[in-house]
Amino acid sequence: MTKITRNASNEILSNSVEYHNFVFCAGMTADDLSQDITGQTRQVIAKIDAALETNGTDKTRLLTVQIWLKDIRDRDAMNKVWVEWLGDAGRPARACVEANMASSRHLVEIMVMACK
């Protein structure tokens, strides 16, 4: 049986799961919810970097990304941070939609899948 590695698990979820050299990250949100979309997006991508590093990979190996925004009008500001962070790393398949968030203070949530 192939090994499944779960990282930073709690009673609800794991921060990331590795299976067959694929890394599935949970939806990441900011911790400091007093920040605007730019600040929250920076926090989220830092968490993504850390989760990918824990699993021995990085943003250059992203396959798919799902992004939820509280307000789709924040898309341009979020994309500015996203493009700056992604650099020349390659472009994953991506969806970006407006959604009701778990808290009205959450402005962005991002979930990624990568390979090793």
A tleap script that builds the chain and sets N, CA, C and O, in Angstrom:
source leaprc.protein.ff14SB
mol = sequence {
  NMET THR LYS ILE THR ARG ASN ALA SER ASN
  GLU ILE LEU SER ASN SER VAL GLU TYR HIE
  ASN PHE VAL PHE CYS ALA GLY MET THR ALA
  ASP ASP LEU SER GLN ASP ILE THR GLY GLN
  THR ARG GLN VAL ILE ALA LYS ILE ASP ALA
  ALA LEU GLU THR ASN GLY THR ASP LYS THR
  ARG LEU LEU THR VAL GLN ILE TRP LEU LYS
  ASP ILE ARG ASP ARG ASP ALA MET ASN LYS
  VAL TRP VAL GLU TRP LEU GLY ASP ALA GLY
  ARG PRO ALA ARG ALA CYS VAL GLU ALA ASN
  MET ALA SER SER ARG HIE LEU VAL GLU ILE
  MET VAL MET ALA CYS CLYS
}
set mol.1.N position { 0.840 -1.181 0.000 }
set mol.1.CA position { 0.000 0.000 0.000 }
set mol.1.C position { 0.886 1.247 0.000 }
set mol.1.O position { 1.879 1.308 0.726 }
set mol.2.N position { 0.528 2.229 -0.808 }
set mol.2.CA position { 1.295 3.454 -0.920 }
set mol.2.C position { 1.071 4.341 0.302 }
set mol.2.O position { -0.045 4.478 0.802 }
set mol.3.N position { 2.160 4.932 0.760 }
set mol.3.CA position { 2.121 5.768 1.960 }
set mol.3.C position { 1.441 7.114 1.680 }
set mol.3.O position { 1.668 7.738 0.643 }
set mol.4.N position { 0.613 7.538 2.619 }
set mol.4.CA position { 0.016 8.874 2.621 }
set mol.4.C position { 0.618 9.619 3.802 }
set mol.4.O position { 0.549 9.142 4.935 }
set mol.5.N position { 1.206 10.780 3.554 }
set mol.5.CA position { 1.810 11.582 4.621 }
set mol.5.C position { 0.939 12.800 4.866 }
set mol.5.O position { 0.671 13.579 3.952 }
set mol.6.N position { 0.500 12.958 6.107 }
set mol.6.CA position { -0.347 14.090 6.491 }
set mol.6.C position { 0.456 14.994 7.440 }
set mol.6.O position { 1.045 14.512 8.407 }
set mol.7.N position { 0.477 16.282 7.163 }
set mol.7.CA position { 1.250 17.237 7.961 }
set mol.7.C position { 0.337 18.237 8.661 }
set mol.7.O position { -0.682 18.668 8.121 }
set mol.8.N position { 0.736 18.591 9.882 }
set mol.8.CA position { 0.024 19.599 10.676 }
set mol.8.C position { -1.470 19.298 10.729 }
set mol.8.O position { -2.302 20.146 10.405 }
set mol.9.N position { -1.793 18.078 11.143 }
set mol.9.CA position { -3.193 17.661 11.219 }
set mol.9.C position { -3.831 18.085 12.530 }
set mol.9.O position { -3.166 18.187 13.561 }
set mol.10.N position { -5.121 18.329 12.472 }
set mol.10.CA position { -5.913 18.541 13.681 }
set mol.10.C position { -7.188 17.722 13.536 }
set mol.10.O position { -7.266 16.866 12.655 }
set mol.11.N position { -8.171 17.960 14.364 }
set mol.11.CA position { -9.386 17.148 14.332 }
set mol.11.C position { -10.232 17.387 13.070 }
set mol.11.O position { -11.144 16.613 12.782 }
set mol.12.N position { -9.935 18.441 12.330 }
set mol.12.CA position { -10.727 18.784 11.156 }
set mol.12.C position { -10.002 18.495 9.839 }
set mol.12.O position { -10.609 17.986 8.897 }
set mol.13.N position { -8.715 18.815 9.770 }
set mol.13.CA position { -8.003 18.739 8.503 }
set mol.13.C position { -6.505 18.592 8.703 }
set mol.13.O position { -5.996 18.687 9.820 }
set mol.14.N position { -5.816 18.360 7.606 }
set mol.14.CA position { -4.358 18.410 7.566 }
set mol.14.C position { -3.965 19.640 6.746 }
set mol.14.O position { -4.631 19.985 5.771 }
set mol.15.N position { -2.888 20.288 7.149 }
set mol.15.CA position { -2.393 21.446 6.411 }
set mol.15.C position { -1.971 21.043 5.000 }
set mol.15.O position { -2.172 21.786 4.039 }
set mol.16.N position { -1.381 19.850 4.896 }
set mol.16.CA position { -1.005 19.314 3.590 }
set mol.16.C position { -0.988 17.799 3.655 }
set mol.16.O position { -0.805 17.205 4.718 }
set mol.17.N position { -1.182 17.190 2.496 }
set mol.17.CA position { -1.168 15.737 2.362 }
set mol.17.C position { -0.325 15.401 1.136 }
set mol.17.O position { -0.503 15.983 0.066 }
set mol.18.N position { 0.598 14.448 1.310 }
set mol.18.CA position { 1.412 13.990 0.187 }
set mol.18.C position { 1.049 12.558 -0.152 }
set mol.18.O position { 0.931 11.704 0.727 }
set mol.19.N position { 0.874 12.311 -1.439 }
set mol.19.CA position { 0.546 10.972 -1.926 }
set mol.19.C position { 1.098 10.815 -3.339 }
set mol.19.O position { 0.801 11.631 -4.211 }
set mol.20.N position { 1.886 9.792 -3.571 }
set mol.20.CA position { 2.470 9.531 -4.897 }
set mol.20.C position { 3.176 10.762 -5.469 }
set mol.20.O position { 3.024 11.065 -6.652 }
set mol.21.N position { 3.938 11.467 -4.648 }
set mol.21.CA position { 4.676 12.662 -5.062 }
set mol.21.C position { 3.797 13.838 -5.479 }
set mol.21.O position { 4.268 14.778 -6.120 }
set mol.22.N position { 2.525 13.779 -5.113 }
set mol.22.CA position { 1.637 14.924 -5.268 }
set mol.22.C position { 1.408 15.518 -3.890 }
set mol.22.O position { 1.266 14.783 -2.912 }
set mol.23.N position { 1.370 16.838 -3.802 }
set mol.23.CA position { 1.154 17.542 -2.542 }
set mol.23.C position { -0.137 18.341 -2.659 }
set mol.23.O position { -0.282 19.194 -3.535 }
set mol.24.N position { -1.059 18.051 -1.769 }
set mol.24.CA position { -2.358 18.718 -1.717 }
set mol.24.C position { -2.365 19.597 -0.470 }
set mol.24.O position { -2.259 19.088 0.646 }
set mol.25.N position { -2.488 20.893 -0.646 }
set mol.25.CA position { -2.511 21.816 0.497 }
set mol.25.C position { -3.944 22.231 0.797 }
set mol.25.O position { -4.760 22.416 -0.105 }
set mol.26.N position { -4.226 22.371 2.073 }
set mol.26.CA position { -5.534 22.873 2.501 }
set mol.26.C position { -5.678 24.320 2.059 }
set mol.26.O position { -4.690 24.974 1.726 }
set mol.27.N position { -6.893 24.813 2.057 }
set mol.27.CA position { -7.111 26.227 1.800 }
set mol.27.C position { -6.412 27.044 2.873 }
set mol.27.O position { -6.620 26.811 4.064 }
set mol.28.N position { -5.599 27.982 2.471 }
set mol.28.CA position { -4.819 28.818 3.388 }
set mol.28.C position { -5.449 30.206 3.483 }
set mol.28.O position { -5.835 30.801 2.477 }
set mol.29.N position { -5.542 30.699 4.698 }
set mol.29.CA position { -6.047 32.052 4.943 }
set mol.29.C position { -5.045 32.813 5.803 }
set mol.29.O position { -4.155 32.221 6.413 }
set mol.30.N position { -5.201 34.113 5.842 }
set mol.30.CA position { -4.313 34.980 6.626 }
set mol.30.C position { -4.602 34.829 8.112 }
set mol.30.O position { -5.710 34.472 8.513 }
set mol.31.N position { -3.584 35.107 8.919 }
set mol.31.CA position { -3.752 35.128 10.372 }
set mol.31.C position { -4.109 36.528 10.868 }
set mol.31.O position { -4.922 36.684 11.779 }
set mol.32.N position { -3.490 37.549 10.258 }
set mol.32.CA position { -3.769 38.933 10.649 }
set mol.32.C position { -4.871 39.473 9.742 }
set mol.32.O position { -4.608 39.965 8.644 }
set mol.33.N position { -6.096 39.371 10.219 }
set mol.33.CA position { -7.254 39.746 9.410 }
set mol.33.C position { -7.513 41.244 9.394 }
set mol.33.O position { -8.474 41.700 8.775 }
set mol.34.N position { -6.665 42.014 10.069 }
set mol.34.CA position { -6.801 43.471 10.012 }
set mol.34.C position { -6.189 44.028 8.726 }
set mol.34.O position { -6.397 45.196 8.395 }
set mol.35.N position { -5.434 43.194 8.000 }
set mol.35.CA position { -4.779 43.659 6.773 }
set mol.35.C position { -5.738 43.656 5.585 }
set mol.35.O position { -6.750 42.955 5.576 }
set mol.36.N position { -5.388 44.463 4.587 }
set mol.36.CA position { -6.183 44.529 3.361 }
set mol.36.C position { -5.874 43.329 2.476 }
set mol.36.O position { -5.124 42.442 2.884 }
set mol.37.N position { -6.434 43.286 1.279 }
set mol.37.CA position { -6.263 42.150 0.379 }
set mol.37.C position { -4.793 41.915 0.050 }
set mol.37.O position { -4.366 40.765 -0.052 }
set mol.38.N position { -4.018 42.971 -0.118 }
set mol.38.CA position { -2.595 42.824 -0.414 }
set mol.38.C position { -1.869 42.147 0.743 }
set mol.38.O position { -1.115 41.196 0.535 }
set mol.39.N position { -2.091 42.626 1.941 }
set mol.39.CA position { -1.442 42.044 3.118 }
set mol.39.C position { -1.880 40.614 3.369 }
set mol.39.O position { -1.056 39.754 3.679 }
set mol.40.N position { -3.181 40.353 3.236 }
set mol.40.CA position { -3.667 38.993 3.451 }
set mol.40.C position { -3.129 38.044 2.389 }
set mol.40.O position { -2.776 36.908 2.705 }
set mol.41.N position { -3.060 38.486 1.141 }
set mol.41.CA position { -2.523 37.625 0.085 }
set mol.41.C position { -1.064 37.300 0.358 }
set mol.41.O position { -0.644 36.160 0.164 }
set mol.42.N position { -0.291 38.266 0.799 }
set mol.42.CA position { 1.120 38.008 1.129 }
set mol.42.C position { 1.243 36.982 2.248 }
set mol.42.O position { 2.105 36.105 2.195 }
set mol.43.N position { 0.390 37.086 3.253 }
set mol.43.CA position { 0.415 36.099 4.341 }
set mol.43.C position { 0.093 34.701 3.825 }
set mol.43.O position { 0.747 33.726 4.197 }
set mol.44.N position { -0.907 34.614 2.975 }
set mol.44.CA position { -1.344 33.320 2.449 }
set mol.44.C position { -0.240 32.681 1.606 }
set mol.44.O position { 0.027 31.489 1.759 }
set mol.45.N position { 0.401 33.432 0.732 }
set mol.45.CA position { 1.435 32.822 -0.101 }
set mol.45.C position { 2.662 32.429 0.725 }
set mol.45.O position { 3.370 31.487 0.370 }
set mol.46.N position { 2.917 33.142 1.822 }
set mol.46.CA position { 3.993 32.715 2.725 }
set mol.46.C position { 3.650 31.362 3.351 }
set mol.46.O position { 4.526 30.510 3.501 }
set mol.47.N position { 2.400 31.164 3.711 }
set mol.47.CA position { 1.964 29.873 4.250 }
set mol.47.C position { 2.067 28.772 3.193 }
set mol.47.O position { 2.445 27.642 3.503 }
set mol.48.N position { 1.735 29.103 1.963 }
set mol.48.CA position { 1.849 28.131 0.870 }
set mol.48.C position { 3.309 27.743 0.685 }
set mol.48.O position { 3.625 26.559 0.565 }
set mol.49.N position { 4.199 28.729 0.662 }
set mol.49.CA position { 5.631 28.433 0.546 }
set mol.49.C position { 6.081 27.477 1.642 }
set mol.49.O position { 6.801 26.515 1.373 }
set mol.50.N position { 5.661 27.736 2.875 }
set mol.50.CA position { 6.063 26.895 4.009 }
set mol.50.C position { 5.512 25.475 3.874 }
set mol.50.O position { 6.225 24.506 4.132 }
set mol.51.N position { 4.254 25.350 3.473 }
set mol.51.CA position { 3.651 24.023 3.324 }
set mol.51.C position { 4.329 23.241 2.211 }
set mol.51.O position { 4.570 22.043 2.355 }
set mol.52.N position { 4.635 23.897 1.113 }
set mol.52.CA position { 5.317 23.224 0.018 }
set mol.52.C position { 6.716 22.794 0.435 }
set mol.52.O position { 7.144 21.683 0.120 }
set mol.53.N position { 7.430 23.663 1.140 }
set mol.53.CA position { 8.773 23.333 1.621 }
set mol.53.C position { 8.747 22.131 2.567 }
set mol.53.O position { 9.621 21.267 2.502 }
set mol.54.N position { 7.751 22.079 3.437 }
set mol.54.CA position { 7.604 20.942 4.349 }
set mol.54.C position { 7.528 19.632 3.582 }
set mol.54.O position { 7.983 18.595 4.064 }
set mol.55.N position { 6.953 19.682 2.389 }
set mol.55.CA position { 6.776 18.492 1.568 }
set mol.55.C position { 7.850 18.329 0.494 }
set mol.55.O position { 7.716 17.488 -0.396 }
set mol.56.N position { 8.905 19.123 0.574 }
set mol.56.CA position { 10.023 18.967 -0.342 }
set mol.56.C position { 9.775 19.460 -1.750 }
set mol.56.O position { 10.334 18.918 -2.703 }
set mol.57.N position { 8.950 20.472 -1.893 }
set mol.57.CA position { 8.697 21.041 -3.215 }
set mol.57.C position { 8.564 22.558 -3.094 }
set mol.57.O position { 8.796 23.115 -2.021 }
set mol.58.N position { 8.198 23.223 -4.172 }
set mol.58.CA position { 8.071 24.679 -4.136 }
set mol.58.C position { 7.107 25.160 -5.222 }
set mol.58.O position { 6.516 24.358 -5.946 }
set mol.59.N position { 6.964 26.462 -5.320 }
set mol.59.CA position { 5.979 27.062 -6.243 }
set mol.59.C position { 6.270 26.762 -7.710 }
set mol.59.O position { 5.374 26.886 -8.545 }
set mol.60.N position { 7.488 26.376 -8.043 }
set mol.60.CA position { 7.800 26.039 -9.434 }
set mol.60.C position { 7.136 24.745 -9.860 }
set mol.60.O position { 7.122 24.421 -11.047 }
set mol.61.N position { 6.582 23.996 -8.909 }
set mol.61.CA position { 5.961 22.700 -9.175 }
set mol.61.C position { 4.446 22.740 -8.996 }
set mol.61.O position { 3.807 21.690 -8.924 }
set mol.62.N position { 3.861 23.939 -8.924 }
set mol.62.CA position { 2.410 24.061 -8.792 }
set mol.62.C position { 1.706 23.499 -10.020 }
set mol.62.O position { 2.132 23.718 -11.154 }
set mol.63.N position { 0.622 22.769 -9.772 }
set mol.63.CA position { -0.183 22.218 -10.859 }
set mol.63.C position { -1.519 22.940 -10.976 }
set mol.63.O position { -1.886 23.407 -12.054 }
set mol.64.N position { -2.246 23.028 -9.863 }
set mol.64.CA position { -3.542 23.705 -9.860 }
set mol.64.C position { -3.656 24.606 -8.641 }
set mol.64.O position { -3.048 24.363 -7.598 }
set mol.65.N position { -4.455 25.653 -8.806 }
set mol.65.CA position { -4.699 26.615 -7.728 }
set mol.65.C position { -6.171 27.007 -7.756 }
set mol.65.O position { -6.750 27.246 -8.816 }
set mol.66.N position { -6.758 27.066 -6.567 }
set mol.66.CA position { -8.116 27.591 -6.425 }
set mol.66.C position { -8.044 28.785 -5.487 }
set mol.66.O position { -7.482 28.695 -4.395 }
set mol.67.N position { -8.613 29.898 -5.916 }
set mol.67.CA position { -8.588 31.130 -5.124 }
set mol.67.C position { -10.018 31.594 -4.905 }
set mol.67.O position { -10.808 31.710 -5.842 }
set mol.68.N position { -10.329 31.856 -3.638 }
set mol.68.CA position { -11.628 32.399 -3.273 }
set mol.68.C position { -11.411 33.802 -2.719 }
set mol.68.O position { -10.580 34.007 -1.834 }
set mol.69.N position { -12.159 34.757 -3.243 }
set mol.69.CA position { -12.107 36.146 -2.777 }
set mol.69.C position { -13.446 36.531 -2.180 }
set mol.69.O position { -14.500 36.174 -2.708 }
set mol.70.N position { -13.399 37.256 -1.083 }
set mol.70.CA position { -14.640 37.767 -0.496 }
set mol.70.C position { -15.322 38.712 -1.483 }
set mol.70.O position { -16.546 38.710 -1.619 }
set mol.71.N position { -14.517 39.513 -2.162 }
set mol.71.CA position { -15.038 40.492 -3.121 }
set mol.71.C position { -14.223 40.389 -4.406 }
set mol.71.O position { -13.028 40.686 -4.404 }
set mol.72.N position { -14.840 39.981 -5.477 }
set mol.72.CA position { -14.132 39.779 -6.745 }
set mol.72.C position { -13.474 41.065 -7.241 }
set mol.72.O position { -12.560 41.014 -8.064 }
set mol.73.N position { -13.929 42.211 -6.749 }
set mol.73.CA position { -13.286 43.473 -7.137 }
set mol.73.C position { -11.865 43.570 -6.593 }
set mol.73.O position { -11.107 44.441 -7.021 }
set mol.74.N position { -11.484 42.689 -5.652 }
set mol.74.CA position { -10.114 42.640 -5.126 }
set mol.74.C position { -9.178 41.828 -6.021 }
set mol.74.O position { -7.989 41.699 -5.731 }
set mol.75.N position { -9.717 41.289 -7.100 }
set mol.75.CA position { -8.931 40.391 -7.962 }
set mol.75.C position { -7.658 41.050 -8.494 }
set mol.75.O position { -6.594 40.432 -8.470 }
set mol.76.N position { -7.745 42.271 -8.965 }
set mol.76.CA position { -6.559 42.932 -9.518 }
set mol.76.C position { -5.474 43.121 -8.462 }
set mol.76.O position { -4.299 42.877 -8.735 }
set mol.77.N position { -5.853 43.551 -7.264 }
set mol.77.CA position { -4.872 43.746 -6.193 }
set mol.77.C position { -4.257 42.408 -5.770 }
set mol.77.O position { -3.052 42.324 -5.531 }
set mol.78.N position { -5.086 41.365 -5.678 }
set mol.78.CA position { -4.574 40.038 -5.332 }
set mol.78.C position { -3.646 39.549 -6.428 }
set mol.78.O position { -2.573 39.020 -6.139 }
set mol.79.N position { -4.048 39.721 -7.699 }
set mol.79.CA position { -3.222 39.265 -8.817 }
set mol.79.C position { -1.867 39.960 -8.858 }
set mol.79.O position { -0.877 39.347 -9.257 }
set mol.80.N position { -1.805 41.207 -8.459 }
set mol.80.CA position { -0.528 41.929 -8.431 }
set mol.80.C position { 0.456 41.212 -7.505 }
set mol.80.O position { 1.613 40.998 -7.869 }
set mol.81.N position { -0.003 40.845 -6.315 }
set mol.81.CA position { 0.843 40.107 -5.369 }
set mol.81.C position { 1.155 38.721 -5.918 }
set mol.81.O position { 2.291 38.255 -5.833 }
set mol.82.N position { 0.144 38.063 -6.482 }
set mol.82.CA position { 0.304 36.708 -7.035 }
set mol.82.C position { 1.373 36.676 -8.122 }
set mol.82.O position { 2.261 35.824 -8.087 }
set mol.83.N position { 1.299 37.591 -9.086 }
set mol.83.CA position { 2.245 37.622 -10.202 }
set mol.83.C position { 3.656 37.924 -9.704 }
set mol.83.O position { 4.624 37.324 -10.172 }
set mol.84.N position { 3.771 38.850 -8.759 }
set mol.84.CA position { 5.069 39.180 -8.175 }
set mol.84.C position { 5.682 37.944 -7.510 }
set mol.84.O position { 6.873 37.674 -7.667 }
set mol.85.N position { 4.862 37.199 -6.767 }
set mol.85.CA position { 5.331 35.995 -6.065 }
set mol.85.C position { 5.659 34.876 -7.047 }
set mol.85.O position { 6.694 34.224 -6.912 }
set mol.86.N position { 4.811 34.649 -8.014 }
set mol.86.CA position { 4.996 33.537 -8.941 }
set mol.86.C position { 6.226 33.743 -9.814 }
set mol.86.O position { 6.925 32.781 -10.133 }
set mol.87.N position { 6.500 34.987 -10.203 }
set mol.87.CA position { 7.678 35.257 -11.027 }
set mol.87.C position { 7.674 34.416 -12.282 }
set mol.87.O position { 6.662 34.315 -12.974 }
set mol.88.N position { 8.825 33.808 -12.573 }
set mol.88.CA position { 8.966 32.965 -13.762 }
set mol.88.C position { 8.776 31.491 -13.439 }
set mol.88.O position { 9.245 30.626 -14.179 }
set mol.89.N position { 8.094 31.202 -12.344 }
set mol.89.CA position { 7.978 29.826 -11.854 }
set mol.89.C position { 7.115 28.926 -12.725 }
set mol.89.O position { 7.102 27.714 -12.512 }
set mol.90.N position { 6.412 29.461 -13.676 }
set mol.90.CA position { 5.486 28.657 -14.467 }
set mol.90.C position { 4.068 28.938 -14.000 }
set mol.90.O position { 3.855 29.372 -12.868 }
set mol.91.N position { 3.134 28.698 -14.842 }
set mol.91.CA position { 1.755 29.057 -14.540 }
set mol.91.C position { 0.913 27.811 -14.293 }
set mol.91.O position { 0.776 26.965 -15.177 }
set mol.92.N position { 0.349 27.696 -13.094 }
set mol.92.CA position { -0.541 26.562 -12.824 }
set mol.92.C position { -1.916 26.791 -13.451 }
set mol.92.O position { -2.267 27.920 -13.795 }
set mol.93.N position { -2.681 25.725 -13.597 }
set mol.93.CA position { -4.099 25.885 -13.930 }
set mol.93.C position { -4.730 26.567 -12.721 }
set mol.93.O position { -4.380 26.250 -11.584 }
set mol.94.N position { -5.660 27.503 -12.950 }
set mol.94.CA position { -6.148 28.299 -11.825 }
set mol.94.C position { -7.594 28.696 -12.002 }
set mol.94.O position { -8.061 28.948 -13.113 }
set mol.95.N position { -8.298 28.748 -10.877 }
set mol.95.CA position { -9.640 29.319 -10.819 }
set mol.95.C position { -9.630 30.399 -9.745 }
set mol.95.O position { -8.944 30.267 -8.731 }
set mol.96.N position { -10.389 31.464 -9.968 }
set mol.96.CA position { -10.498 32.544 -8.995 }
set mol.96.C position { -11.952 33.002 -8.995 }
set mol.96.O position { -12.460 33.488 -10.005 }
set mol.97.N position { -12.617 32.842 -7.852 }
set mol.97.CA position { -14.041 33.165 -7.771 }
set mol.97.C position { -14.348 33.959 -6.507 }
set mol.97.O position { -13.573 33.966 -5.551 }
set mol.98.N position { -15.483 34.619 -6.526 }
set mol.98.CA position { -15.994 35.288 -5.338 }
set mol.98.C position { -16.767 34.269 -4.522 }
set mol.98.O position { -17.490 33.438 -5.072 }
set mol.99.N position { -16.608 34.338 -3.191 }
set mol.99.CA position { -17.276 33.357 -2.329 }
set mol.99.C position { -17.575 33.954 -0.956 }
set mol.99.O position { -16.894 34.871 -0.498 }
set mol.100.N position { -18.598 33.417 -0.317 }
set mol.100.CA position { -18.827 33.728 1.085 }
set mol.100.C position { -17.713 33.066 1.883 }
set mol.100.O position { -17.446 31.877 1.710 }
set mol.101.N position { -17.071 33.814 2.741 }
set mol.101.CA position { -15.932 33.302 3.498 }
set mol.101.C position { -16.383 32.854 4.886 }
set mol.101.O position { -17.465 33.214 5.349 }
set mol.102.N position { -15.532 32.062 5.541 }
set mol.102.CA position { -15.843 31.554 6.878 }
set mol.102.C position { -16.029 32.692 7.875 }
set mol.102.O position { -16.820 32.585 8.813 }
set mol.103.N position { -15.301 33.773 7.666 }
set mol.103.CA position { -15.411 34.970 8.497 }
set mol.103.C position { -15.476 36.171 7.567 }
set mol.103.O position { -14.835 36.181 6.516 }
set mol.104.N position { -16.232 37.165 7.940 }
set mol.104.CA position { -16.338 38.361 7.095 }
set mol.104.C position { -15.006 39.100 6.994 }
set mol.104.O position { -14.828 39.938 6.111 }
set mol.105.N position { -14.074 38.797 7.889 }
set mol.105.CA position { -12.763 39.452 7.873 }
set mol.105.C position { -11.768 38.763 6.941 }
set mol.105.O position { -10.752 39.354 6.578 }
set mol.106.N position { -12.052 37.514 6.551 }
set mol.106.CA position { -11.199 36.824 5.579 }
set mol.106.C position { -11.482 37.403 4.196 }
set mol.106.O position { -12.631 37.432 3.753 }
set mol.107.N position { -10.441 37.858 3.522 }
set mol.107.CA position { -10.601 38.450 2.200 }
set mol.107.C position { -10.176 37.503 1.082 }
set mol.107.O position { -10.610 37.658 -0.059 }
set mol.108.N position { -9.325 36.515 1.404 }
set mol.108.CA position { -8.803 35.597 0.392 }
set mol.108.C position { -8.481 34.251 1.025 }
set mol.108.O position { -8.021 34.179 2.165 }
set mol.109.N position { -8.727 33.201 0.276 }
set mol.109.CA position { -8.309 31.849 0.645 }
set mol.109.C position { -7.764 31.187 -0.619 }
set mol.109.O position { -8.361 31.277 -1.691 }
set mol.110.N position { -6.618 30.521 -0.470 }
set mol.110.CA position { -5.976 29.891 -1.620 }
set mol.110.C position { -5.633 28.449 -1.282 }
set mol.110.O position { -5.103 28.154 -0.211 }
set mol.111.N position { -5.946 27.554 -2.218 }
set mol.111.CA position { -5.673 26.127 -2.086 }
set mol.111.C position { -4.860 25.690 -3.301 }
set mol.111.O position { -5.224 26.004 -4.434 }
set mol.112.N position { -3.761 24.967 -3.074 }
set mol.112.CA position { -2.890 24.561 -4.183 }
set mol.112.C position { -2.654 23.058 -4.182 }
set mol.112.O position { -2.791 22.380 -3.163 }
set mol.113.N position { -2.296 22.566 -5.354 }
set mol.113.CA position { -1.804 21.208 -5.518 }
set mol.113.C position { -0.506 21.312 -6.313 }
set mol.113.O position { -0.431 22.042 -7.301 }
set mol.114.N position { 0.511 20.580 -5.877 }
set mol.114.CA position { 1.821 20.601 -6.539 }
set mol.114.C position { 2.343 19.174 -6.650 }
set mol.114.O position { 1.782 18.241 -6.075 }
set mol.115.N position { 3.412 19.030 -7.390 }
set mol.115.CA position { 4.097 17.739 -7.451 }
set mol.115.C position { 5.518 17.946 -6.945 }
set mol.115.O position { 5.985 19.074 -6.783 }
set mol.116.N position { 6.179 16.846 -6.706 }
set mol.116.CA position { 7.567 16.923 -6.223 }
set mol.116.C position { 8.531 16.846 -7.383 }
set mol.116.O position { 9.744 16.894 -7.183 }
savepdb mol mol.pdb
quit
